[in-house]
């Protein structure tokens, strides 16, 4: 399918590392016998202090068990919030982090009832994405046992379960990365969005020249790989 170039600008995206799609979902390429495809270069984000850096957020996965309020307060002290799921890609990534902690199977996330809005379930923080938020409940959930289950935990499967907020659980914090022009994580003139660097050029040129210009910067003409990526681009 041909790439469309709009008059007045052409988008470039830097490329580099690969990810793998295997029987158990996306991974970082450690299973080299599976097919792979190239994706944008994953910059080591200087705003993240742990190995859980990825996509548009930094994550901290804590195995310290505490109640919901104390878990959120701990996240806030680090400039973060309990995890809010904004896309299927993010869910898959976080689920892989959870699976590495084999002794734990239930985690506090930033989903709880909004008592001022007919007890509807709401994420603590709206993710920076236009993708509609979806809550994946486990079978027969939420069931509000004893009318006391006002907070949500995420199971290792990625599904949600309502639970008493005073129960003790390990928890996941999420800190959104502040993407700005000329970010220190990208070269000057490039914009950091998720794990890729983008550059919009307002110079008019034919497609082949635009491609050559991107290639000269170690990049490719933009290819849209997801709805999340499309909605994140600053095209206005």
ZIQUIDA-V283045 format. One record per residue. N is the residue number from 1. RES is the residue in three letters. PHI is phi in radians with two decimals (* if undefined). D_CENTER is the distance of its C-alpha to the mean C-alpha in Angstrom with 1 decimal. Layout:
BEGIN
n = <N | N>
res = <RES | RES>
phi = <PHI | PHI>
d_center = <D_CENTER | D_CENTER>
END
This chain:
BEGIN
n = <1 | 2 | 3 | 4 | 5 | 6 | 7 | 8 | 9 | 10 | 11 | 12 | 13 | 14 | 15 | 16 | 17 | 18 | 19 | 20 | 21 | 22 | 23 | 24 | 25 | 26 | 27 | 28 | 29 | 30 | 31 | 32 | 33 | 34 | 35 | 36 | 37 | 38 | 39 | 40 | 41 | 42 | 43 | 44 | 45 | 46 | 47 | 48 | 49 | 50 | 51 | 52 | 53 | 54 | 55 | 56 | 57 | 58 | 59 | 60 | 61 | 62 | 63 | 64 | 65 | 66 | 67 | 68 | 69 | 70 | 71 | 72 | 73 | 74 | 75 | 76 | 77 | 78 | 79 | 80 | 81 | 82 | 83 | 84 | 85 | 86 | 87 | 88 | 89 | 90 | 91 | 92 | 93 | 94 | 95 | 96 | 97 | 98 | 99 | 100 | 101 | 102 | 103 | 104 | 105 | 106 | 107 | 108 | 109 | 110 | 111 | 112 | 113 | 114 | 115 | 116 | 117 | 118 | 119 | 120 | 121 | 122 | 123 | 124 | 125 | 126 | 127 | 128 | 129 | 130 | 131 | 132 | 133 | 134 | 135 | 136 | 137 | 138 | 139 | 140 | 141 | 142 | 143 | 144 | 145 | 146 | 147 | 148 | 149 | 150 | 151 | 152 | 153 | 154 | 155 | 156 | 157 | 158 | 159 | 160 | 161 | 162 | 163 | 164 | 165 | 166 | 167 | 168 | 169 | 170 | 171 | 172 | 173 | 174 | 175 | 176 | 177 | 178 | 179 | 180 | 181 | 182 | 183 | 184 | 185 | 186 | 187 | 188 | 189 | 190 | 191 | 192 | 193 | 194 | 195 | 196 | 197 | 198 | 199 | 200 | 201 | 202 | 203 | 204 | 205 | 206 | 207 | 208 | 209 | 210 | 211 | 212 | 213 | 214 | 215 | 216 | 217 | 218 | 219 | 220 | 221 | 222 | 223 | 224 | 225 | 226 | 227 | 228 | 229 | 230 | 231 | 232 | 233 | 234 | 235 | 236>
res = <UNK | UNK | UNK | UNK | UNK | UNK | UNK | UNK | UNK | UNK | UNK | UNK | UNK | UNK | UNK | UNK | UNK | UNK | UNK | UNK | UNK | UNK | UNK | UNK | UNK | UNK | UNK | UNK | UNK | UNK | UNK | UNK | UNK | UNK | UNK | UNK | UNK | UNK | UNK | UNK | UNK | UNK | UNK | UNK | UNK | UNK | UNK | UNK | UNK | UNK | UNK | UNK | UNK | UNK | UNK | UNK | UNK | UNK | UNK | UNK | UNK | UNK | UNK | UNK | UNK | UNK | UNK | UNK | UNK | UNK | UNK | UNK | UNK | UNK | UNK | UNK | UNK | UNK | UNK | UNK | UNK | UNK | UNK | UNK | UNK | UNK | UNK | UNK | UNK | UNK | UNK | UNK | UNK | UNK | UNK | UNK | UNK | UNK | UNK | UNK | UNK | UNK | UNK | UNK | UNK | UNK | UNK | UNK | UNK | UNK | UNK | UNK | UNK | UNK | UNK | UNK | UNK | UNK | UNK | UNK | UNK | UNK | UNK | UNK | UNK | UNK | UNK | UNK | UNK | UNK | UNK | UNK | UNK | UNK | UNK | UNK | UNK | UNK | UNK | UNK | UNK | UNK | UNK | UNK | UNK | UNK | UNK | UNK | UNK | UNK | UNK | UNK | UNK | UNK | UNK | UNK | UNK | UNK | UNK | UNK | UNK | UNK | UNK | UNK | UNK | UNK | UNK | UNK | UNK | UNK | UNK | UNK | UNK | UNK | UNK | UNK | UNK | UNK | UNK | UNK | UNK | UNK | UNK | UNK | UNK | UNK | UNK | UNK | UNK | UNK | UNK | UNK | UNK | UNK | UNK | UNK | UNK | UNK | UNK | UNK | UNK | UNK | UNK | UNK | UNK | UNK | UNK | UNK | UNK | UNK | UNK | UNK | UNK | UNK | UNK | UNK | UNK | UNK | UNK | UNK | UNK | UNK | UNK | UNK | UNK | UNK | UNK | UNK | UNK | UNK | UNK | UNK | UNK | UNK | UNK | UNK>
phi = <* | -1.23 | -1.49 | -1.62 | -1.94 | -1.45 | -1.02 | 1.73 | -2.77 | -2.43 | -1.58 | -2.04 | -2.44 | -1.27 | -2.18 | 3.01 | -1.25 | -2.15 | -2.12 | -2.04 | -2.00 | -2.01 | -1.12 | -1.85 | 1.73 | -1.15 | -2.63 | -1.54 | 1.77 | -1.20 | -1.68 | -1.28 | -1.50 | -1.74 | -1.07 | -2.39 | -2.52 | -1.35 | -2.31 | -1.11 | -1.09 | -1.58 | -1.34 | -1.25 | -1.41 | -1.27 | -1.45 | -1.84 | -1.82 | -2.23 | -1.33 | -1.49 | -1.24 | 3.08 | 0.88 | -1.82 | -2.49 | -1.86 | -2.17 | -2.13 | -1.83 | -1.84 | -1.64 | -1.25 | -1.58 | -2.67 | -1.37 | -1.08 | -1.08 | -1.18 | -1.11 | -1.13 | -1.11 | -1.14 | -1.08 | -1.05 | -1.10 | -1.75 | 1.27 | -2.25 | -2.37 | -1.01 | -0.95 | -2.07 | -1.46 | -1.93 | -2.86 | -1.12 | -1.09 | -1.14 | -1.03 | -1.12 | -1.13 | -1.15 | -1.07 | -1.13 | -1.11 | -1.14 | -1.13 | -1.25 | -1.74 | -1.12 | -1.39 | -1.97 | -2.36 | -2.36 | -2.32 | -1.18 | -2.30 | -1.45 | -2.17 | -2.70 | -1.24 | -1.67 | -1.11 | -1.57 | -2.36 | 0.97 | 1.01 | -1.31 | -1.46 | -2.53 | -1.27 | -1.10 | -2.34 | -1.30 | -1.08 | -1.35 | -2.66 | -1.54 | -1.18 | -1.01 | -1.39 | -2.18 | -1.81 | -1.65 | -1.42 | -1.21 | -1.01 | 1.09 | -2.08 | -1.35 | -2.01 | 0.85 | -0.99 | 0.99 | 0.98 | -2.24 | -1.76 | -1.96 | -2.15 | -2.09 | -2.01 | -1.79 | -1.45 | -1.04 | -1.21 | 1.73 | -1.51 | -1.78 | -2.45 | -1.42 | -2.70 | -1.10 | -1.11 | -1.57 | -1.19 | -1.73 | -2.46 | -1.19 | -2.62 | -2.19 | -1.73 | -2.34 | -2.14 | -1.28 | -1.41 | -1.47 | -1.50 | -2.31 | -1.09 | 0.97 | -1.02 | -1.17 | -1.55 | -2.21 | -1.20 | -0.98 | 1.64 | -1.87 | -2.03 | -1.51 | -2.30 | 0.97 | -1.82 | -2.17 | -1.87 | -2.16 | -2.39 | -1.84 | -1.83 | -1.66 | -1.41 | -1.27 | -2.83 | -1.27 | -1.01 | -1.11 | -1.22 | -1.11 | -1.09 | -1.10 | -1.13 | -1.12 | -1.05 | -1.12 | -1.65 | 1.29 | -2.28 | -2.17 | -1.07 | -1.06 | -2.14 | -1.45 | -1.82 | -2.79 | -1.10 | -1.01 | -1.14 | -1.03 | -1.24 | -1.48 | -1.28 | -1.47 | -1.61 | -1.84>
d_center = <27.0 | 27.9 | 25.7 | 26.7 | 27.5 | 28.1 | 31.2 | 30.7 | 27.4 | 25.8 | 22.2 | 21.5 | 18.5 | 19.0 | 18.8 | 19.4 | 17.8 | 17.5 | 15.4 | 17.4 | 17.5 | 19.8 | 21.3 | 18.7 | 15.6 | 13.6 | 14.5 | 15.3 | 18.8 | 20.9 | 22.6 | 24.3 | 26.5 | 23.8 | 23.3 | 20.7 | 19.6 | 18.8 | 15.5 | 15.0 | 15.7 | 13.1 | 14.4 | 14.8 | 13.4 | 16.4 | 14.7 | 13.4 | 16.4 | 15.2 | 14.3 | 10.9 | 9.6 | 6.9 | 4.8 | 5.2 | 5.7 | 8.5 | 9.3 | 12.9 | 14.3 | 17.8 | 20.6 | 22.9 | 23.9 | 24.4 | 24.6 | 22.0 | 23.4 | 23.7 | 20.2 | 18.9 | 21.6 | 20.6 | 17.0 | 18.6 | 21.0 | 18.2 | 16.9 | 14.0 | 13.7 | 13.4 | 10.0 | 9.3 | 7.5 | 6.7 | 6.7 | 8.5 | 6.5 | 3.9 | 7.5 | 9.1 | 7.5 | 8.3 | 11.5 | 12.6 | 12.5 | 14.5 | 16.9 | 17.9 | 19.4 | 22.0 | 24.1 | 21.6 | 20.7 | 19.8 | 17.2 | 17.1 | 14.1 | 14.2 | 16.1 | 19.8 | 22.8 | 23.7 | 27.4 | 28.3 | 27.0 | 28.8 | 26.7 | 23.7 | 20.4 | 17.9 | 14.5 | 15.4 | 13.0 | 12.2 | 8.6 | 9.5 | 9.6 | 12.8 | 11.6 | 13.8 | 12.5 | 14.0 | 15.3 | 16.2 | 19.4 | 21.3 | 24.9 | 27.2 | 24.6 | 24.6 | 28.3 | 28.8 | 31.3 | 34.2 | 32.5 | 30.6 | 27.0 | 25.0 | 21.7 | 19.2 | 18.2 | 15.8 | 17.8 | 17.0 | 17.1 | 14.1 | 16.6 | 17.6 | 21.0 | 22.8 | 24.6 | 26.9 | 25.1 | 27.8 | 26.9 | 25.6 | 22.2 | 19.9 | 16.6 | 13.0 | 12.3 | 9.2 | 10.1 | 8.7 | 10.1 | 13.1 | 13.4 | 17.1 | 19.7 | 21.2 | 18.4 | 19.8 | 17.0 | 18.5 | 22.2 | 24.2 | 23.8 | 20.3 | 17.2 | 13.8 | 11.0 | 7.6 | 9.5 | 12.6 | 15.7 | 17.5 | 21.1 | 23.0 | 26.7 | 29.3 | 32.1 | 33.6 | 34.1 | 34.5 | 31.7 | 33.2 | 33.5 | 29.9 | 28.7 | 31.1 | 29.8 | 26.2 | 27.5 | 29.5 | 26.4 | 24.9 | 22.7 | 22.9 | 23.2 | 20.0 | 19.0 | 16.5 | 14.5 | 12.4 | 12.9 | 9.5 | 11.0 | 14.4 | 13.7 | 12.1 | 15.3 | 18.0 | 20.9 | 23.2>
END
